[in-house]
Each structure stands twice: as C-alpha cells, then as structure tokens.
C-alpha cells in the first residue's frame, strides 16, 4: 500500500488546493481563450465593443476554405506556411546541432560564444525585426553598403515576394537557433565521457563516435528540438508583421489570422475587423499543427524506441 504523505481527513485535500491556483491560471490564460476562440469561429464577431454578434454556423469555415479568390489566397498562405516550416526546421535544426557540437568543446572563451549565439533569443520579435529592417535597408543600410563593394544591388525585404520571404526565413533561423543549440548542449552534457574514451581507445574516428555514440544518445533531445522547431515555425507570424507588413505573396497562415482579426493593413488601407473569421482560420491552423505535430511525435517515438528501447 502506498503511503499518502498529506495525512488523513481534510489534509488529503492539500495537494488539490496547491494545484488549484495553477489550474485556474491555466484556465484563464490558455484553456479559456482557446474555448472562446472555437466558439467565436461560429459567429460574425468583430471584436468592436457594442457591435452585435450573430451565430453563422460553418459559414466562416466555408468562406475560408471554399469561396473564390479569398480561399485560393488562403491555400497559398497555407502552402507558404508549410514551405516556411520545412526550410526553417531543417536549417535551424542542423545549424543548432553543429553549433552545439562546436561550443560544447573545452575551448577557451566558449562561454562567450554560447552567449553570443543565444542572445537573439532574448531580444523578442519586435527588436529582432527592427534590427534586421535597419540592417537590410536598401538605401544605405550596412548590408547594401557591403554588397555594393562588389557592384551588387538588392532590395532585400522590399524586393520580390520570394526574396523578401527568404529573408524572413533567414531572420527566423537567426532569432531562434540559439534555443535549439542550448537544448542540444543540455543533451550533450548528459552523455557520459567514459563512452567517448572507450570509443577512442577502440580506434573510432570522430565521425564514427558521432554516428554511434553521440547521435543515438541525443535521440530524446533530437525529438524535443524537432517538435519545437516544427510547431514554432508553423505558428510564426510576428517577424512577417515587423519586417514585411501585409504583402501579397508573403503571408503565412499565422499572419493572415492576425491581419483578419485586427484589421488587414495594406499601405494606408485598413479593412474591417473580422475576429469570427480569424477564429475559424486559427482553428484551421490549430488542426494543421495538431496533425503535423502528432504525426511527427508518433514517428519520432517509434525511432526512439528502436534506437534506445
């Protein structure tokens, strides 16, 4: 029989009372708004105080998925979201692993480089976006001056949609690679040094040590990083807002939701607030993240069981 450490009688309520504040906070901050979003998706809510709210059923979903040019634009945004997710996840994961392997070495000044690589993570999307907006300013910005030395010119963020989109990918990777690196470093520091010593005594090369010792034992950390990168890149939108604004050919699904809910801005034109429609779009994004996340988690769990049991 398991001993119950909180006593008997009313004392048995102690753990529930301790958990209650956290649960209420979660309910107010996360679960409550999520339920409200699902409910709002079936209405024509605008979010404007005093404006009437009517139940419209599945009309928002029908408009988002099946009605004319707007739905085609939404599918384009969905495709860009998947492209953004693929490249950001792949490159950020790879660079984070490589940098973790480098700065995990016992080298002089390694803590300085860890700090430098992690620093962008703590700046926040607005500061990150403003820094790169100034750096990539085509009329005399540092990057424009640098490539000008070679007789080259570029409009950077103000160029063609594909070029601007690629630059946002670059900034997204720069901004978040540090957290991927730190998670890998945490995983690397749990690997016993005795395993490396035994492998070297057996004459294993550096690549063989990585492939047969480091990589298999990093499996739990690898799974965590892949899931975080996938979900984070699917939900990304803040850098698009700061760096590009609402530009055709560059919107991802997350930014489209924000723009519809809080007034789609293009130049000096602002549309009406459509928070019911934005809520429906956010449910679509939620389902996309859920399907991709669960699929990735299932595959990664099978891989982990196969490698480390």
Secondary structure, DSSP 8 states (H G I E B T S, - for coil): ----TT-SGGGGGHHHHHHHHHHHHHIIIIIHHHHHHHHHTTB-----TT----B-TTHHHHHHHHSHHHHHHHHHHHHHHHHHHHHHHHHHHHHHHHHHHHHTS--TTHHHHHHHHHHGGGT-HHHHHHHHHHHT-TTT-HHHHHHHTTT----GGGS-HHHHHHHHHHHHHHHHHHHHHHHHHHHHTTS-HHHHHHHHHTT--HHHHIIIIIHHHTHHHHHHHHHHHHHHHHS--HHHHHHT-S-TTT--HHHHHHHHHH--EETTEE----HHHHHHHHHHHHHHHHHHHHHHHHHHHHHHHHHH-
